[in-house]
Amino acid sequence: MKLSKNKYLKINSLIKKFDFNQFELITNYGLFSGNTNLFKTLKIYELLNEVSHIKGDIIELGIHKGNTSLLIKKILDIFKIKKKLFLLDHFKGLVNFTNNDTKISKKFEFKYKSKKKQVETFINFFNLKNIKIINKDATTLRKGFFDKKQKFCFVYLDMDLYEPTINALNSIDKHVSKGGYIIFDEGLKKDWSEGKAIKKFYNLNKKKYKMIKINKFYQPDLMLRKL
């Protein structure tokens, strides 16, 4: 069951009808979570487990409020996967639109703003270690931004727009380990511009990557595997 807005409204009515308290809302994940959230959790676990033996750390670019970020970190800790987690965002929401972006995406200008302090607060609350937040606009990323010795086996991109996505891909390309994944939250969604950036990058790097479509109805939906 993929939860539409209407489904969420119905769940809210059920919450009121059966008088669930806030603690029960948090702890009854299986009861309230739709397939969209569950799919993301299971897919990220599957991929993290798969790359656990591959050299390199983990990085998410475009973290918003840190939901996927902390999901990744908690999975790493539960299953004792010893990788450092890097989180990159400028926390200003969707900016830096170009002619390569869709008309629909432009309606969301300045949406999805967040606060670095909020992410840090949750990291500290759960006592999570070995995390580095990079407060950086992805459109300013260039080749050479990351240390030459830095390797990544798992790269998660969720920046929606063309320019930050293509810049991130070009800057991180040489740092992706053989067998590692670049994973896209919405690479197949036509409403957003990630797909256009991915297509350009992939067409220039077909000898280095294999494109794998995951599931167009869920997130993540697309990934590139380094050959």
GROMACS elastic network, one bead per residue, 0.5 to 0.9 nm:
[ bonds ]
;  ai    aj funct       b0    kb
    1    34     6  0.58993   500
    1    35     6  0.52893   500
    1    36     6  0.77922   500
    2     7     6  0.85781   500
    2    34     6  0.57710   500
    2    35     6  0.52975   500
    2    36     6  0.56679   500
    2    37     6  0.88542   500
    2   217     6  0.85375   500
    2   218     6  0.84324   500
    3     6     6  0.77196   500
    3     7     6  0.53557   500
    3     8     6  0.63810   500
    3    33     6  0.86024   500
    3    34     6  0.56592   500
    3    35     6  0.73807   500
    3    36     6  0.72391   500
    4     7     6  0.50489   500
    4     8     6  0.64056   500
    4     9     6  0.87593   500
    5     8     6  0.51241   500
    5     9     6  0.63720   500
    5    10     6  0.87570   500
    6     9     6  0.51134   500
    6    10     6  0.63367   500
    6    11     6  0.87382   500
    7    10     6  0.50004   500
    7    11     6  0.61988   500
    7    12     6  0.86452   500
    8    12     6  0.62360   500
    8    13     6  0.86981   500
    9    12     6  0.50783   500
    9    13     6  0.64075   500
    9    14     6  0.88058   500
   10    13     6  0.50284   500
   10    14     6  0.63324   500
   10    15     6  0.86875   500
   11    15     6  0.61524   500
   11    16     6  0.86873   500
   11    32     6  0.75771   500
   12    15     6  0.50016   500
   12    16     6  0.63969   500
   12    17     6  0.85740   500
   13    16     6  0.51946   500
   13    17     6  0.60214   500
   13    18     6  0.86721   500
   14    18     6  0.60363   500
   14    19     6  0.80793   500
   14    20     6  0.86205   500
   15    18     6  0.55310   500
   15    19     6  0.57284   500
   15    20     6  0.53701   500
   15    21     6  0.82569   500
   15    25     6  0.84183   500
   16    20     6  0.67581   500
   17    20     6  0.82377   500
   20    23     6  0.81515   500
   20    24     6  0.59790   500
   20    25     6  0.66371   500
   21    24     6  0.53499   500
   21    25     6  0.64114   500
   22    25     6  0.50393   500
   22    26     6  0.65136   500
   22    27     6  0.88177   500
   23    26     6  0.53559   500
   23    27     6  0.62788   500
   23    28     6  0.85437   500
   24    27     6  0.51414   500
   24    28     6  0.57108   500
   24    29     6  0.88137   500
   25    28     6  0.56382   500
   25    29     6  0.72705   500
   25    31     6  0.86583   500
   25    32     6  0.73526   500
   26    29     6  0.63738   500
   26    32     6  0.88847   500
   27    30     6  0.85338   500
   28    31     6  0.53827   500
   28    32     6  0.65460   500
   28    33     6  0.84461   500
   29    32     6  0.55121   500
   29    33     6  0.55898   500
   30    33     6  0.56781   500
   30    34     6  0.82862   500
   30    38     6  0.85432   500
   31    34     6  0.84147   500
   33    36     6  0.79297   500
   33    37     6  0.63010   500
   33    38     6  0.67170   500
   34    37     6  0.58883   500
   34    38     6  0.64745   500
   34    39     6  0.86642   500
   35    39     6  0.56882   500
   35    40     6  0.84331   500
   35   218     6  0.83846   500
   36    39     6  0.52740   500
   36    40     6  0.64121   500
   36    41     6  0.88304   500
   36   217     6  0.84329   500
   36   218     6  0.58340   500
   36   219     6  0.69972   500
   37    40     6  0.52460   500
   37    41     6  0.63215   500
   37    42     6  0.87594   500
   37   218     6  0.86993   500
   37   219     6  0.83205   500
   38    41     6  0.51304   500
   38    42     6  0.61862   500
   38    43     6  0.84828   500
   39    42     6  0.52401   500
   39    43     6  0.59016   500
   39    44     6  0.83949   500
   39   218     6  0.70695   500
   39   219     6  0.74033   500
   39   220     6  0.85429   500
   40    43     6  0.52028   500
   40    44     6  0.59784   500
   40    45     6  0.84391   500
   40    68     6  0.86609   500
   40   218     6  0.75513   500
   40   219     6  0.58852   500
   40   220     6  0.64550   500
   41    44     6  0.54211   500
   41    45     6  0.62108   500
   41    46     6  0.86567   500
   41    68     6  0.86508   500
   41    71     6  0.73357   500
   41    72     6  0.84907   500
   41    75     6  0.88943   500
   42    45     6  0.51177   500
   42    46     6  0.60942   500
   42    47     6  0.87046   500
   43    46     6  0.50035   500
   43    47     6  0.62092   500
   43    48     6  0.85190   500
   43   219     6  0.88179   500
   43   220     6  0.78104   500
   44    47     6  0.52108   500
   44    48     6  0.59906   500
   44    49     6  0.84305   500
   44    71     6  0.85211   500
   44    72     6  0.70889   500
   44    75     6  0.84796   500
   44   220     6  0.83567   500
   45    48     6  0.51615   500
   45    49     6  0.60360   500
   45    50     6  0.84981   500
   45    72     6  0.77352   500
   45    75     6  0.64991   500
   45    76     6  0.84390   500
   46    49     6  0.52775   500
   46    50     6  0.62221   500
   46    51     6  0.89267   500
   47    51     6  0.62898   500
   47    52     6  0.84604   500
   47   154     6  0.80880   500
   47   181     6  0.82508   500
   48    51     6  0.53136   500
   48    52     6  0.58897   500
   48    58     6  0.89721   500
   48    72     6  0.81634   500
   48    75     6  0.81191   500
   48    76     6  0.75778   500
   48    81     6  0.82286   500
   48   153     6  0.88451   500
   48   154     6  0.72820   500
   49    52     6  0.51329   500
   49    53     6  0.81535   500
   49    76     6  0.86781   500
   49    79     6  0.83972   500
   49    81     6  0.79380   500
   50    53     6  0.73647   500
   50    54     6  0.83290   500
   51    54     6  0.51180   500
   51    55     6  0.82060   500
   51    56     6  0.89166   500
   51   153     6  0.62480   500
   51   154     6  0.71390   500
   51   179     6  0.75590   500
   51   180     6  0.64500   500
   51   181     6  0.81117   500
   52    55     6  0.80459   500
   52    56     6  0.89512   500
   52    81     6  0.61635   500
   52    82     6  0.79821   500
   52    83     6  0.81062   500
   52   153     6  0.82068   500
   53    81     6  0.87912   500
   54    57     6  0.89398   500
   54   152     6  0.88520   500
   54   153     6  0.62192   500
   54   177     6  0.73250   500
   54   178     6  0.79484   500
   54   179     6  0.72012   500
   54   180     6  0.71051   500
   55   151     6  0.69531   500
   55   152     6  0.72834   500
   55   153     6  0.63902   500
   55   177     6  0.65673   500
   55   178     6  0.85459   500
   55   180     6  0.85891   500
   56    83     6  0.72701   500
   56    84     6  0.84764   500
   56   150     6  0.72395   500
   56   154     6  0.78102   500
   56   175     6  0.85349   500
   56   176     6  0.77694   500
   56   177     6  0.65651   500
   56   180     6  0.84361   500
   57    82     6  0.85641   500
   57    84     6  0.52150   500
   57    85     6  0.64040   500
   57    86     6  0.78903   500
   57   150     6  0.80222   500
   57   151     6  0.62264   500
   57   153     6  0.58150   500
   57   154     6  0.68446   500
   57   155     6  0.86835   500
   58    72     6  0.88070   500
   58    83     6  0.64922   500
   58    84     6  0.61350   500
   58    86     6  0.61930   500
   58    87     6  0.86871   500
   58   151     6  0.87087   500
   58   152     6  0.56430   500
   58   153     6  0.62805   500
   58   155     6  0.60098   500
   58   156     6  0.81306   500
   59    69     6  0.88238   500
   59    84     6  0.83098   500
   59    85     6  0.56488   500
   59    87     6  0.57947   500
   59    88     6  0.76188   500
   59   152     6  0.70544   500
   59   153     6  0.86414   500
   59   154     6  0.65018   500
   59   155     6  0.50153   500
   59   156     6  0.62936   500
   59   157     6  0.85813   500
   60    63     6  0.64918   500
   60    68     6  0.84240   500
   60    69     6  0.68594   500
   60    85     6  0.78841   500
   60    86     6  0.64040   500
   60    87     6  0.50926   500
   60    88     6  0.62918   500
   60    89     6  0.87446   500
   60   154     6  0.83896   500
   60   155     6  0.58454   500
   60   157     6  0.59481   500
   60   158     6  0.78157   500
   61    86     6  0.84023   500
   61    87     6  0.61146   500
   61    89     6  0.62580   500
   61   138     6  0.78480   500
   61   155     6  0.77331   500
   61   156     6  0.62158   500
   61   157     6  0.50103   500
   61   158     6  0.63025   500
   61   159     6  0.69811   500
   61   165     6  0.87880   500
   61   168     6  0.78251   500
   62    66     6  0.89392   500
   62    87     6  0.77189   500
   62    88     6  0.60654   500
   62    89     6  0.51230   500
   62    90     6  0.81700   500
   62    91     6  0.84757   500
   62   138     6  0.83824   500
   62   156     6  0.83818   500
   62   157     6  0.63040   500
   62   158     6  0.50543   500
   62   160     6  0.85728   500
   63    66     6  0.51475   500
   63    67     6  0.74829   500
   63    68     6  0.71165   500
   63    69     6  0.65027   500
   63    87     6  0.67283   500
   63    88     6  0.67701   500
   63    89     6  0.60799   500
   63    91     6  0.83208   500
   63   114     6  0.89164   500
   63   157     6  0.85295   500
   63   158     6  0.71195   500
   63   159     6  0.81798   500
   64    67     6  0.77020   500
   64    68     6  0.88903   500
   64    89     6  0.73407   500
   64    91     6  0.67116   500
   64    93     6  0.75623   500
   64   112     6  0.64173   500
   64   113     6  0.67833   500
   64   114     6  0.57042   500
   64   115     6  0.81651   500
   64   119     6  0.88148   500
   64   158     6  0.87748   500
   64   159     6  0.89512   500
   65    68     6  0.85124   500
   65    69     6  0.85116   500
   65    91     6  0.85623   500
   65   112     6  0.84267   500
   65   113     6  0.82313   500
   65   114     6  0.56644   500
   65   115     6  0.71465   500
   65   116     6  0.81330   500
   65   118     6  0.73076   500
   65   119     6  0.61693   500
   66    70     6  0.60399   500
   66    71     6  0.83798   500
   66    87     6  0.86425   500
   66   118     6  0.85866   500
   66   119     6  0.57875   500
   66   122     6  0.85533   500
   67    70     6  0.55965   500
   67    71     6  0.62603   500
   67    72     6  0.87692   500
   67   119     6  0.88516   500
   68    72     6  0.60949   500
   68    73     6  0.86098   500
   69    72     6  0.52812   500
   69    73     6  0.63502   500
   69    74     6  0.87380   500
   69    85     6  0.83645   500
   69    86     6  0.89418   500
   69    87     6  0.72437   500
   70    74     6  0.59390   500
   70    75     6  0.84267   500
   70   119     6  0.89085   500
   70   122     6  0.83618   500
   70   123     6  0.74457   500
   70   128     6  0.86151   500
   71    74     6  0.52953   500
   71    75     6  0.62666   500
   71    76     6  0.86752   500
   72    75     6  0.52887   500
   72    76     6  0.62602   500
   72    77     6  0.87880   500
   72    85     6  0.84164   500
   73    76     6  0.50156   500
   73    77     6  0.62322   500
   73    78     6  0.86386   500
   73    84     6  0.88777   500
   73    85     6  0.70585   500
   73   128     6  0.75739   500
   73   129     6  0.88147   500
   73   131     6  0.83509   500
   74    77     6  0.50941   500
   74    78     6  0.60188   500
   74    79     6  0.85548   500
   74   128     6  0.80542   500
   75    78     6  0.51786   500
   75    79     6  0.61745   500
   75    80     6  0.82062   500
   75    81     6  0.81038   500
   76    79     6  0.55711   500
   76    80     6  0.57701   500
   76    82     6  0.69518   500
   76    83     6  0.73707   500
   77    81     6  0.62911   500
   77    82     6  0.76913   500
   77   128     6  0.85343   500
   78    81     6  0.79101   500
   79    82     6  0.89456   500
   80    83     6  0.89695   500
   83   130     6  0.79285   500
   84   129     6  0.85822   500
   84   130     6  0.52858   500
   84   131     6  0.60590   500
   84   132     6  0.79198   500
   85   129     6  0.89310   500
   85   130     6  0.64265   500
   85   132     6  0.63778   500
   85   133     6  0.85580   500
   86   130     6  0.86365   500
   86   131     6  0.58347   500
   86   133     6  0.59383   500
   86   134     6  0.71224   500
   87   131     6  0.75460   500
   87   132     6  0.62049   500
   87   134     6  0.58332   500
   87   135     6  0.83038   500
   88   132     6  0.85889   500
   88   133     6  0.59936   500
   88   135     6  0.60029   500
   88   136     6  0.62422   500
   88   137     6  0.80611   500
   88   138     6  0.78025   500
   89    92     6  0.82066   500
   89    93     6  0.89343   500
   89   116     6  0.85257   500
   89   133     6  0.79435   500
   89   134     6  0.65391   500
   89   135     6  0.54224   500
   89   136     6  0.55287   500
   89   137     6  0.62806   500
   89   138     6  0.72185   500
   89   159     6  0.89967   500
   90    93     6  0.76738   500
   90   114     6  0.87787   500
   90   115     6  0.89718   500
   90   116     6  0.83895   500
   90   134     6  0.80890   500
   90   135     6  0.50986   500
   90   138     6  0.77312   500
   91    94     6  0.89489   500
   91   112     6  0.82367   500
   91   113     6  0.55668   500
   91   115     6  0.57908   500
   91   116     6  0.66099   500
   91   135     6  0.76524   500
   91   136     6  0.85935   500
   91   137     6  0.85532   500
   92    95     6  0.72777   500
   92   110     6  0.68401   500
   92   111     6  0.82779   500
   92   112     6  0.76774   500
   92   114     6  0.66838   500
   92   115     6  0.82836   500
   92   137     6  0.88114   500
   93   108     6  0.89232   500
   93   109     6  0.75358   500
   93   111     6  0.52212   500
   93   114     6  0.68568   500
   94    97     6  0.78379   500
   94   105     6  0.87900   500
   94   106     6  0.85670   500
   94   108     6  0.68214   500
   94   109     6  0.52230   500
   94   111     6  0.56976   500
   94   112     6  0.65158   500
   94   113     6  0.74012   500
   94   159     6  0.79428   500
   94   160     6  0.79837   500
   94   161     6  0.76142   500
   95   106     6  0.89455   500
   95   108     6  0.89631   500
   95   109     6  0.59478   500
   95   110     6  0.58972   500
   95   111     6  0.85327   500
   95   161     6  0.84832   500
   96   109     6  0.88235   500
   96   139     6  0.76028   500
   96   161     6  0.81254   500
   96   162     6  0.89743   500
   96   163     6  0.71824   500
   96   164     6  0.79330   500
   97   100     6  0.78286   500
   97   101     6  0.63146   500
   97   105     6  0.87688   500
   97   106     6  0.70779   500
   97   109     6  0.80227   500
   97   161     6  0.70418   500
   97   162     6  0.77348   500
   97   163     6  0.73993   500
   98   101     6  0.56715   500
   98   102     6  0.89836   500
   98   161     6  0.85829   500
   98   162     6  0.75371   500
   98   163     6  0.72218   500
   99   102     6  0.78720   500
  100   161     6  0.84075   500
  100   162     6  0.62084   500
  100   163     6  0.79806   500
  100   193     6  0.71858   500
  100   196     6  0.76943   500
  100   197     6  0.85761   500
  101   104     6  0.83995   500
  101   105     6  0.66618   500
  101   106     6  0.71062   500
  101   161     6  0.62474   500
  101   162     6  0.59579   500
  101   163     6  0.84471   500
  101   192     6  0.72745   500
  101   193     6  0.52390   500
  101   194     6  0.86422   500
  101   196     6  0.84518   500
  102   105     6  0.52781   500
  102   106     6  0.65186   500
  102   161     6  0.84998   500
  102   190     6  0.82260   500
  102   191     6  0.66264   500
  102   192     6  0.62473   500
  102   193     6  0.60411   500
  103   106     6  0.52679   500
  103   107     6  0.69137   500
  103   191     6  0.81552   500
  103   192     6  0.88595   500
  104   107     6  0.55038   500
  104   108     6  0.75406   500
  104   191     6  0.58862   500
  104   192     6  0.72673   500
  105   108     6  0.55254   500
  105   109     6  0.74333   500
  105   160     6  0.77769   500
  105   161     6  0.75541   500
  105   191     6  0.64079   500
  105   192     6  0.55986   500
  105   193     6  0.73863   500
  106   109     6  0.54551   500
  107   111     6  0.87756   500
  108   111     6  0.52042   500
  108   112     6  0.81040   500
  109   112     6  0.86559   500
  110   113     6  0.65948   500
  114   117     6  0.88739   500
  114   118     6  0.77388   500
  114   119     6  0.85430   500
  115   118     6  0.53049   500
  115   119     6  0.67770   500
  115   120     6  0.88532   500
  116   119     6  0.52777   500
  116   120     6  0.62435   500
  116   121     6  0.86206   500
  116   133     6  0.82798   500
  116   135     6  0.79416   500
  117   120     6  0.50145   500
  117   121     6  0.60293   500
  117   122     6  0.87818   500
  118   121     6  0.50434   500
  118   122     6  0.65061   500
  118   123     6  0.87051   500
  119   122     6  0.53786   500
  119   123     6  0.62509   500
  119   124     6  0.87156   500
  120   124     6  0.61253   500
  120   125     6  0.84792   500
  120   133     6  0.85277   500
  121   124     6  0.52069   500
  121   125     6  0.60429   500
  121   126     6  0.87671   500
  122   126     6  0.62655   500
  122   127     6  0.83389   500
  122   128     6  0.86870   500
  123   126     6  0.55160   500
  123   127     6  0.60647   500
  123   128     6  0.53751   500
  123   129     6  0.79691   500
  123   131     6  0.85254   500
  124   128     6  0.62390   500
  124   129     6  0.84593   500
  125   128     6  0.78458   500
  128   131     6  0.73915   500
  129   132     6  0.89275   500
  136   139     6  0.86563   500
  136   140     6  0.77176   500
  136   141     6  0.81143   500
  137   140     6  0.57079   500
  137   141     6  0.72451   500
  137   164     6  0.76936   500
  138   141     6  0.52156   500
  138   142     6  0.88079   500
  138   159     6  0.87638   500
  138   163     6  0.80980   500
  138   165     6  0.75045   500
  138   167     6  0.65422   500
  138   168     6  0.60426   500
  139   142     6  0.83801   500
  139   163     6  0.59391   500
  139   165     6  0.79284   500
  139   166     6  0.83417   500
  139   167     6  0.58054   500
  139   168     6  0.74968   500
  140   164     6  0.80273   500
  140   167     6  0.74803   500
  140   168     6  0.89172   500
  141   144     6  0.85758   500
  141   145     6  0.64017   500
  141   164     6  0.81907   500
  141   167     6  0.59364   500
  141   168     6  0.63689   500
  141   170     6  0.85017   500
  141   171     6  0.62170   500
  142   145     6  0.56946   500
  142   146     6  0.88129   500
  142   167     6  0.67995   500
  142   168     6  0.79016   500
  142   170     6  0.73179   500
  142   171     6  0.51218   500
  142   172     6  0.87033   500
  143   146     6  0.76537   500
  143   167     6  0.87380   500
  143   170     6  0.66602   500
  143   172     6  0.73022   500
  143   173     6  0.85845   500
  143   174     6  0.85266   500
  144   147     6  0.68596   500
  144   148     6  0.71494   500
  144   171     6  0.69008   500
  144   172     6  0.87130   500
  145   148     6  0.86884   500
  145   171     6  0.68761   500
  145   172     6  0.84641   500
  146   149     6  0.82834   500
  146   150     6  0.65596   500
  146   171     6  0.77799   500
  146   172     6  0.75432   500
  146   175     6  0.79488   500
  147   150     6  0.52530   500
  147   151     6  0.87218   500
  147   175     6  0.88307   500
  148   151     6  0.82645   500
  148   174     6  0.87623   500
  148   175     6  0.77082   500
  149   175     6  0.79751   500
  150   175     6  0.62162   500
  150   176     6  0.88214   500
  151   172     6  0.89739   500
  151   174     6  0.83010   500
  151   176     6  0.57502   500
  151   177     6  0.60352   500
  152   155     6  0.66762   500
  152   172     6  0.84509   500
  152   175     6  0.59002   500
  152   177     6  0.58642   500
  152   180     6  0.71630   500
  152   181     6  0.85189   500
  153   175     6  0.85920   500
  153   176     6  0.58886   500
  153   177     6  0.53469   500
  153   178     6  0.77947   500
  153   179     6  0.73331   500
  153   181     6  0.60868   500
  153   182     6  0.82067   500
  154   176     6  0.77960   500
  154   177     6  0.86265   500
  154   180     6  0.57780   500
  154   181     6  0.50539   500
  154   182     6  0.61591   500
  154   183     6  0.74944   500
  155   172     6  0.87694   500
  155   176     6  0.79536   500
  155   180     6  0.80960   500
  155   181     6  0.61135   500
  155   183     6  0.59212   500
  155   184     6  0.85136   500
  156   181     6  0.82655   500
  156   182     6  0.59874   500
  156   184     6  0.59920   500
  156   185     6  0.73499   500
  156   220     6  0.88203   500
  156   223     6  0.89920   500
  157   160     6  0.85595   500
  157   165     6  0.73958   500
  157   168     6  0.83821   500
  157   169     6  0.89448   500
  157   182     6  0.73729   500
  157   183     6  0.61051   500
  157   184     6  0.50098   500
  157   185     6  0.62757   500
  157   186     6  0.85601   500
  157   194     6  0.88957   500
  158   161     6  0.87563   500
  158   165     6  0.81517   500
  158   183     6  0.87297   500
  158   184     6  0.62245   500
  158   185     6  0.52303   500
  158   186     6  0.68991   500
  158   187     6  0.86998   500
  158   194     6  0.81364   500
  159   162     6  0.82051   500
  159   164     6  0.66661   500
  159   165     6  0.62692   500
  159   185     6  0.84924   500
  159   186     6  0.87831   500
  159   193     6  0.89456   500
  159   194     6  0.72514   500
  160   164     6  0.83216   500
  160   165     6  0.74704   500
  160   185     6  0.85136   500
  160   186     6  0.71327   500
  160   187     6  0.84345   500
  160   192     6  0.54765   500
  160   193     6  0.57867   500
  160   194     6  0.52415   500
  160   195     6  0.87124   500
  161   164     6  0.62279   500
  161   165     6  0.63217   500
  161   166     6  0.88317   500
  161   192     6  0.65186   500
  161   194     6  0.55213   500
  161   195     6  0.89344   500
  161   197     6  0.82619   500
  162   165     6  0.53106   500
  162   166     6  0.61242   500
  162   167     6  0.85448   500
  162   192     6  0.83974   500
  162   193     6  0.50627   500
  162   194     6  0.54525   500
  162   195     6  0.79648   500
  162   196     6  0.67222   500
  162   197     6  0.52978   500
  162   198     6  0.85786   500
  163   166     6  0.54094   500
  163   167     6  0.61052   500
  163   168     6  0.84682   500
  163   193     6  0.88151   500
  163   194     6  0.87489   500
  163   197     6  0.74923   500
  164   167     6  0.52077   500
  164   168     6  0.59673   500
  164   169     6  0.85758   500
  164   194     6  0.88873   500
  164   197     6  0.89218   500
  165   168     6  0.51595   500
  165   169     6  0.61969   500
  165   170     6  0.86870   500
  165   193     6  0.85768   500
  165   194     6  0.62109   500
  165   197     6  0.61781   500
  165   198     6  0.75888   500
  166   169     6  0.51359   500
  166   170     6  0.61896   500
  166   171     6  0.85829   500
  166   194     6  0.81720   500
  166   196     6  0.88501   500
  166   197     6  0.51170   500
  166   198     6  0.69846   500
  166   200     6  0.80646   500
  166   201     6  0.68819   500
  167   170     6  0.52147   500
  167   171     6  0.60761   500
  167   172     6  0.85437   500
  167   197     6  0.88976   500
  168   171     6  0.52086   500
  168   172     6  0.60492   500
  168   173     6  0.83226   500
  169   172     6  0.53715   500
  169   173     6  0.57711   500
  169   182     6  0.86039   500
  169   197     6  0.86293   500
  169   198     6  0.81012   500
  169   201     6  0.71893   500
  170   173     6  0.54497   500
  170   174     6  0.82014   500
  170   201     6  0.75954   500
  171   174     6  0.74761   500
  171   175     6  0.82935   500
  172   175     6  0.53141   500
  172   176     6  0.66408   500
  173   176     6  0.57229   500
  174   177     6  0.80919   500
  176   179     6  0.84020   500
  176   180     6  0.61443   500
  176   181     6  0.75330   500
  176   182     6  0.79877   500
  176   226     6  0.69404   500
  177   180     6  0.51519   500
  177   181     6  0.82432   500
  177   226     6  0.67972   500
  177   227     6  0.87812   500
  178   181     6  0.86772   500
  178   225     6  0.80082   500
  178   226     6  0.51033   500
  178   227     6  0.56203   500
  179   225     6  0.60566   500
  179   226     6  0.51047   500
  179   227     6  0.59788   500
  180   224     6  0.83954   500
  180   225     6  0.57698   500
  180   226     6  0.55003   500
  180   227     6  0.82803   500
  181   223     6  0.65199   500
  181   224     6  0.56445   500
  181   226     6  0.63416   500
  182   222     6  0.86778   500
  182   223     6  0.54590   500
  182   224     6  0.50884   500
  182   225     6  0.65054   500
  182   226     6  0.80327   500
  183   187     6  0.85404   500
  183   220     6  0.68523   500
  183   221     6  0.79962   500
  183   222     6  0.61484   500
  183   224     6  0.64988   500
  183   225     6  0.86052   500
  184   187     6  0.52570   500
  184   188     6  0.85420   500
  184   194     6  0.80650   500
  184   195     6  0.89584   500
  184   198     6  0.89269   500
  184   219     6  0.79293   500
  184   220     6  0.56129   500
  184   221     6  0.63733   500
  184   222     6  0.53441   500
  184   223     6  0.57599   500
  184   224     6  0.85218   500
  185   188     6  0.86085   500
  185   194     6  0.89264   500
  185   218     6  0.85651   500
  185   219     6  0.51466   500
  185   221     6  0.59795   500
  185   222     6  0.72072   500
  185   223     6  0.88478   500
  186   189     6  0.53124   500
  186   190     6  0.86005   500
  186   192     6  0.73738   500
  186   193     6  0.88368   500
  186   194     6  0.67889   500
  186   195     6  0.76028   500
  186   216     6  0.84097   500
  186   218     6  0.84795   500
  186   219     6  0.63756   500
  186   220     6  0.62578   500
  186   221     6  0.59866   500
  186   222     6  0.73238   500
  187   190     6  0.81684   500
  187   192     6  0.80396   500
  187   193     6  0.80547   500
  187   194     6  0.53852   500
  187   196     6  0.84062   500
  187   197     6  0.89856   500
  187   198     6  0.72166   500
  187   213     6  0.89972   500
  187   216     6  0.86047   500
  187   219     6  0.89415   500
  187   220     6  0.78792   500
  187   221     6  0.62162   500
  187   222     6  0.55691   500
  187   223     6  0.80316   500
  188   191     6  0.89532   500
  188   192     6  0.85119   500
  188   194     6  0.79876   500
  188   195     6  0.59154   500
  188   213     6  0.82319   500
  188   215     6  0.86592   500
  188   216     6  0.60217   500
  188   217     6  0.89756   500
  188   221     6  0.63159   500
  188   222     6  0.66511   500
  189   192     6  0.58836   500
  189   193     6  0.80838   500
  189   194     6  0.80386   500
  189   195     6  0.71326   500
  189   216     6  0.73415   500
  189   217     6  0.88670   500
  189   221     6  0.84140   500
  190   193     6  0.70558   500
  190   194     6  0.85718   500
  190   195     6  0.71997   500
  190   196     6  0.89393   500
  192   195     6  0.71938   500
  192   196     6  0.86853   500
  193   196     6  0.55485   500
  193   197     6  0.68511   500
  193   198     6  0.88895   500
  194   197     6  0.53395   500
  194   198     6  0.61450   500
  194   199     6  0.86429   500
  195   198     6  0.50120   500
  195   199     6  0.60476   500
  195   200     6  0.86567   500
  196   199     6  0.51760   500
  196   200     6  0.63795   500
  196   201     6  0.87315   500
  197   200     6  0.52662   500
  197   201     6  0.62144   500
  197   202     6  0.85300   500
  198   201     6  0.51467   500
  198   202     6  0.59000   500
  198   203     6  0.84204   500
  199   202     6  0.51471   500
  199   203     6  0.60050   500
  199   204     6  0.86660   500
  200   203     6  0.52844   500
  200   204     6  0.65138   500
  200   205     6  0.87998   500
  201   204     6  0.53649   500
  201   205     6  0.62608   500
  201   206     6  0.85562   500
  202   206     6  0.55136   500
  202   207     6  0.89506   500
  202   208     6  0.87129   500
  202   209     6  0.72936   500
  202   210     6  0.86083   500
  202   211     6  0.78577   500
  202   224     6  0.83069   500
  203   206     6  0.56480   500
  204   207     6  0.83707   500
  205   208     6  0.54331   500
  205   209     6  0.64568   500
  206   209     6  0.53984   500
  206   210     6  0.69272   500
  206   211     6  0.84461   500
  207   210     6  0.80248   500
  207   227     6  0.77178   500
  208   225     6  0.83362   500
  208   226     6  0.58586   500
  208   227     6  0.52695   500
  209   224     6  0.58025   500
  209   225     6  0.52751   500
  209   227     6  0.53100   500
  210   223     6  0.83276   500
  210   224     6  0.54704   500
  210   225     6  0.51184   500
  210   226     6  0.66556   500
  210   227     6  0.68195   500
  211   222     6  0.75518   500
  211   223     6  0.60145   500
  211   225     6  0.65438   500
  212   221     6  0.88389   500
  212   222     6  0.59177   500
  212   223     6  0.52932   500
  212   224     6  0.60604   500
  212   225     6  0.74881   500
  213   216     6  0.75295   500
  213   221     6  0.62463   500
  213   223     6  0.64977   500
  213   224     6  0.87551   500
  214   218     6  0.83045   500
  214   219     6  0.85039   500
  214   220     6  0.71952   500
  214   222     6  0.51795   500
  214   223     6  0.72745   500
  215   218     6  0.56873   500
  215   219     6  0.74582   500
  215   220     6  0.75657   500
  215   222     6  0.72378   500
  216   219     6  0.76188   500
  216   220     6  0.83701   500
  216   221     6  0.52720   500
  216   222     6  0.78348   500
  217   221     6  0.73592   500
  218   221     6  0.58857   500
  219   222     6  0.82466   500
  220   223     6  0.80443   500
